[in-house]
């Protein structure tokens, strides 16, 4: 036992002996570290995280803002957090955009008839009633579109045909997603009447990937949809054949204005400094096509279970662990915005925030964004996560969509990075169902998040805030 | 060269020296074997089979009997076989069942609302206009249903929840498929109002697998649909929860009586005995959900290309190679029935028949069904296929749905068995698209089929017919 303690004392310091300087004390006191290790081991051996995902998915189903599932999941969140003994369980009102999908059809009309599997991008306007039919022009990127003459594009449907790369860290998503978010307005500026994109996804299923677009102010809003990858392949082949390609599609989607939703919140109260907060986040809403199991039922299972495990700890955490199941991450980020506004007075007392929102893949690293003096503590936490596979520390990739705005108050942001190799096979599709959950990976993620949160809530000196000059919102 | 020839002469005979008995002559004469080996090597290095699949799929799309794609693929078949120089290209009329799918919806209505992804089984009757809603009762098999009391089943929807095993040879399909073909009538006999089956498929996609059912005469016809595997998982979990489970579904499918379709036929005429026929078969029709690339575009690509390669051979084959792209395999087998009737007088001169209808997986073996004296020739053919991975000879598994009836005339039946490990992920779903084609495996299959067909059409002594006592139709 003594040996273990002395090696722990050395953690985070150089192993080269230096008799002239005193060894700095560890950032994590030994008894906190021991407790965090025990917590990690317990969770690694098995948690109830998968149970919470199953319960959310089976009782609420898809949870797009404003839908019956959105409301059912607010009730589910309240009931679940109360049943698990969380304190201050509440639903904080969020006013958020309300968009509905409606009927969707697609077909190639020339040179040969084919049915197309497509789905509206979130926020798209619908097509006129009889649908929209036009010749298709293919481009690989926004830049390639920009190089086209307006006379080539006017009156056409622009087909953005860019394949997403499969990567363990999900980097391929960021590379490809701009055609989804910005393609419609870019095409409209050149007179296009509609947009089809190759799905931002790594699968070969007939399950198109939705996701939000953003219309630029002052530009005509044109309908935009994603084709499944096999359907994009078909258009690509037909275009190579050299005959004019025409497509007809109908989207029944519509903007229904604003609706009321809620961030569901519960806490494990801190013993000594309950007013100081470690925020664990996920998002409760989901796209409408699937069941929202991996996006983001998984994240909710992780953070609820991490906090539940901490509630049984000795010694109890000094600070409060606050779990927030955010509203409206997928199509508006109104939940994150409401939270940062409604809790403005409290943000200076948020010592750390972490969001789990990359499915149920296993942990592969730890990311941080805080003041530079936090680094020794961050490295000690990473060494704690090493046995879970998450010891690789990076100063990029910390945060999450719902907690992004907390950067403006300097709140230190963290992420346990996840293996997302298969995540984008199912992301934003009808295939986001419970069978895609990997229980053992979810246990590992829960172990990592719990160990991090327990340490963050227990150390005497929390992380230095993000320096003022770095308090800038990321650009999506 | 001399050495090679002498080893070829020995192929198929024992390697243990026996000076007392004369070595029997090889069943395949050396010059035929050398030519077949060259053909095999040429095809193994690359063929145009994938090109024919792409062309069929892109120009005709889905090809359910009676659909526009069915008609388009007749025209495609005629034009393609003519362009490739086949002789006697013709479309032989087939009168076949005409069934149309229509709108399909499904939902769990209790204990929690969920959308269900389901699709009508081929041949199912539709539901009443407002849909069908009832409590669900789960059984694992026809036997388990048979053990239920009528009072447990009456007025309910029976959910057949049996998982298909993934196997390289596709054996899991035969084990599971009886609930699809017979489940509806079995359930109706006990008073059920509808049937839902777990898809007969090995995937976890939201893409239900269709396929034909058969109603028993004199039993009420009730609507039957397949749930995607994730949706079947959902019902299974909800049922484990113990609360009554209710489902509502609508099927707009209907029987439209009979329609006209066609077997498309073309030949590579034999030099010496053109009246003797080696039949190479695939089916031109497909289910309506996908594009029919693996089922059975792949088979058509294989047999067309195998015959095309043989058309350039020296020496040319003695007998005629006849390629038949059969109509209506999926929902009636009318193409196979018409062929055996219309060509009755000719069947005694069919020396061999092979059908390719298991996707584009690579060859894993060779199956035969002929008279016992054919075995030495069969084993020499198998040794020819060994470098392609198809040397494993079995006397089971020969034939195919469209050529099955030829057994009644004793026509020797053959199959190049294929690796079907992934075939049933996509079989009869919307995911049956061109991207699932594996060009290299298709080349190997083409090489195997071509080598077999060339030998069958060239050897002096063809296979002994199937013995009279074995001329019995298999039971599906």
Contacts between the chains, C-beta under 8 A, distances in Angstrom:
chain1	res1	chain2	res2	distance
A	54	B	237	6.9
A	58	B	112	6.4
A	58	B	234	7.2
A	58	B	237	5.9
A	58	B	238	6.4
A	58	B	241	7.4
A	59	B	112	5.1
A	60	B	112	7.3
A	61	B	112	6.7
A	61	B	113	6.4
A	61	B	114	4.7
A	61	B	115	7.4
A	62	B	115	7.4
A	68	B	113	6.5
A	69	B	113	7.8
A	72	B	112	7.4
A	112	B	58	6.4
A	112	B	59	5.1
A	112	B	60	7.3
A	112	B	61	6.7
A	112	B	72	7.4
A	113	B	61	6.4
A	113	B	68	6.6
A	113	B	69	7.9
A	114	B	61	4.8
A	114	B	291	7.5
A	115	B	61	7.3
A	115	B	62	7.4
A	117	B	430	6.5
A	204	B	431	7.8
A	204	B	433	7.8
A	204	B	435	5.0
A	204	B	436	7.3
A	205	B	205	5.4
A	205	B	207	6.8
A	205	B	431	5.8
A	206	B	207	6.1
A	206	B	290	7.4
A	206	B	429	7.6
A	206	B	430	4.0
A	206	B	431	5.2
A	206	B	433	6.9
A	207	B	205	6.7
A	207	B	206	6.0
A	207	B	207	7.3
A	229	B	435	7.3
A	230	B	431	7.3
A	230	B	433	3.9
A	230	B	434	7.3
A	230	B	435	5.2
A	233	B	433	7.3
A	233	B	434	6.7
A	233	B	435	5.3
A	234	B	58	7.1
A	234	B	291	7.8
A	234	B	433	7.4
A	234	B	434	7.2
A	237	B	54	6.9
A	237	B	58	5.9
A	237	B	434	7.3
A	238	B	58	6.4
A	241	B	58	7.4
A	290	B	206	7.4
A	291	B	114	7.5
A	291	B	234	7.8
A	429	B	206	7.6
A	430	B	117	6.6
A	430	B	206	4.0
A	431	B	204	7.8
A	431	B	205	5.8
A	431	B	206	5.2
A	431	B	230	7.3
A	433	B	204	7.8
A	433	B	206	6.9
A	433	B	230	3.9
A	433	B	233	7.3
A	433	B	234	7.4
A	434	B	230	7.4
A	434	B	233	6.7
A	434	B	234	7.3
A	434	B	237	7.3
A	435	B	204	5.0
A	435	B	229	7.4
A	435	B	230	5.3
A	435	B	233	5.3
A	436	B	204	7.3
